[in-house]
Amino acid sequence: MKGLMKFIFNVGKLKETKRTGWIVQGIRNPESVAEHTYRVAMICMVLAKKFNLNENKLLRMALIHDLAEELVGDIVLEKGNKKVSNTKNKFIKENKAIKTIFSSLPEGNSYYKLWLEYEKQKSKESIFLKQIDKLEMVIQAYEYEKEQGSKKLNEFWINAEKHIKDKELKKIFDEIVLLRK
């Protein structure tokens, strides 16, 4: 019971962990990692069957994909097309954190393996989720641009366009681009 309670309280910290990219851009009242994760999971839920994906696996992966940020924060790797952090160092920090987070759960190793599958992009669910992660980011960028006026968040649009490869997801991205104009 003690390990479960520790896990539950640690996960709750994601509600307080603000997304770094929005803070750097001066966004007022930026979303938390938990808010981002929620919308990512909802998008995955409604699209899983359409893309012939294992919905249960995809949702579980979506819920844990940013969980390490509870301990290490939201480490930004790219700004637009420019790399700003070391991928290997980010992975090492997050890998250690995720092992710590799941160590209090009896089935923690299976969750760790799922997180690792996402990080290594080893399945169609993990590849899809990475694109949804970027799609959600650009949806949020659009909402912030609309809500907060003249601020243009071009680096997020460039980054999302670079990562979204699936033709159906690209259509969704293109629709959002049209809304932006």
C-alpha positions in Angstrom: 0.0 0.0 0.0 2.9 2.4 0.8 4.4 2.0 -2.7 1.0 2.6 -4.3 0.4 5.8 -2.3 3.9 7.0 -3.2 3.2 6.4 -6.9 -0.2 8.2 -6.7 1.2 11.3 -5.0 4.2 11.4 -7.4 1.9 11.2 -10.4 -0.1 14.1 -8.9 3.0 16.3 -9.2 2.5 16.4 -13.0 -0.5 18.6 -12.4 2.0 21.2 -11.1 4.7 20.6 -13.6 4.4 23.3 -16.4 5.5 22.6 -19.9 8.9 24.2 -20.5 8.4 25.4 -24.1 5.4 27.5 -23.1 7.2 29.0 -20.2 10.1 30.0 -22.3 7.7 31.6 -24.8 6.1 33.7 -22.0 2.7 32.0 -22.3 0.4 33.2 -19.5 -0.9 30.2 -17.4 0.8 27.5 -19.4 -0.5 24.0 -19.4 0.8 21.3 -17.1 2.3 18.0 -18.2 -0.8 16.3 -16.8 -3.1 18.5 -19.0 -1.0 17.7 -22.1 -1.0 14.0 -21.2 -4.8 14.0 -20.8 -5.5 15.4 -24.3 -2.8 13.1 -25.9 -4.6 10.1 -24.3 -8.0 11.3 -25.4 -6.8 11.7 -29.0 -5.2 8.2 -28.9 -8.5 6.8 -27.6 -10.6 8.1 -30.4 -8.1 7.3 -33.2 -6.7 3.9 -32.1 -9.3 1.7 -33.9 -9.2 3.8 -37.1 -5.4 3.2 -37.2 -5.7 -0.5 -36.3 -3.7 0.0 -33.1 -3.9 -1.9 -29.8 -6.0 0.7 -27.9 -5.1 -0.6 -24.5 -1.4 -0.6 -25.2 -1.6 2.8 -26.8 -3.6 4.4 -23.9 -1.2 3.0 -21.3 1.7 4.2 -23.3 0.1 7.7 -23.7 -0.5 7.9 -19.9 3.1 7.2 -19.1 5.0 8.8 -22.0 5.9 12.0 -20.0 5.8 10.5 -16.5 9.6 10.9 -16.0 9.1 14.7 -16.1 7.7 14.5 -12.6 11.3 14.1 -11.4 13.4 15.6 -14.1 11.1 18.3 -15.5 10.2 18.9 -19.1 13.5 18.8 -21.0 13.2 20.5 -24.4 15.2 18.7 -27.1 14.3 20.9 -30.1 13.2 24.4 -31.0 11.8 24.2 -34.5 14.5 22.4 -36.5 17.3 23.3 -34.0 18.5 20.7 -31.5 19.0 22.5 -28.1 19.6 19.5 -25.8 21.5 16.3 -25.9 19.2 13.3 -26.6 21.4 10.8 -24.9 21.6 12.9 -21.7 17.8 13.4 -21.7 17.3 9.7 -22.0 19.7 8.9 -19.2 18.0 11.3 -16.8 14.5 10.2 -17.8 15.4 6.5 -17.7 16.7 6.8 -14.2 13.6 8.8 -13.1 11.1 6.3 -14.7 12.8 3.4 -13.0 12.5 5.2 -9.7 8.9 6.1 -10.2 7.9 2.6 -11.1 10.1 0.9 -8.5 7.3 1.3 -5.9 4.8 -0.8 -7.9 4.9 -4.6 -8.0 4.2 -4.5 -11.8 6.5 -1.6 -12.3 8.9 -3.4 -14.6 6.1 -4.0 -17.2 5.3 -0.2 -17.1 9.0 0.6 -17.5 9.2 -1.7 -20.5 6.2 0.0 -22.1 7.9 3.4 -21.5 11.1 2.1 -23.0 9.3 0.9 -26.0 7.9 4.4 -26.6 11.4 6.0 -26.1 13.0 3.5 -28.5 10.1 3.8 -31.0 9.9 0.0 -31.3 6.2 -0.5 -32.2 3.5 1.0 -34.4 1.8 2.3 -31.2 4.9 4.1 -30.1 5.5 5.7 -33.5 1.9 6.8 -33.7 2.0 8.2 -30.1 5.1 10.3 -30.9 3.1 11.9 -33.7 0.1 12.5 -31.6 2.3 14.1 -28.9 3.5 16.6 -31.6 0.0 17.0 -32.9 -1.4 17.9 -29.5 1.5 20.3 -29.0 0.6 22.2 -32.2 -3.1 22.2 -31.2 -2.0 23.8 -28.0 0.2 26.3 -29.9 -2.8 27.3 -32.0 -4.9 27.8 -29.0 -2.3 30.0 -27.3 -1.8 32.1 -30.4 -5.5 32.6 -30.7 -6.0 33.2 -27.0 -3.0 35.4 -26.3 -3.0 37.6 -29.4 -0.1 38.4 -31.7 2.4 35.9 -30.2 3.6 33.5 -33.0 4.8 30.1 -31.8 6.5 29.1 -35.1 9.1 26.8 -33.6 6.3 24.4 -32.4 4.7 24.3 -35.8 8.0 23.6 -37.5 8.8 20.9 -35.0 5.4 19.2 -35.4 5.5 19.3 -39.2 8.9 17.6 -39.0 7.6 14.7 -36.9 4.1 14.1 -38.2 4.6 11.6 -41.1 1.4 9.6 -41.2 -0.7 10.8 -44.1 -4.0 10.9 -42.1 -2.4 12.7 -39.2 -0.8 15.1 -41.7 -4.3 15.9 -42.9 -5.3 16.8 -39.3 -2.1 18.9 -39.0 -2.9 20.7 -42.3 -6.5 21.5 -41.1 -5.0 23.2 -38.0 -2.6 25.1 -40.2 -5.6 26.4 -42.2 -7.3 27.5 -39.0 -4.2 29.4 -38.1 -4.3 31.5 -41.3 
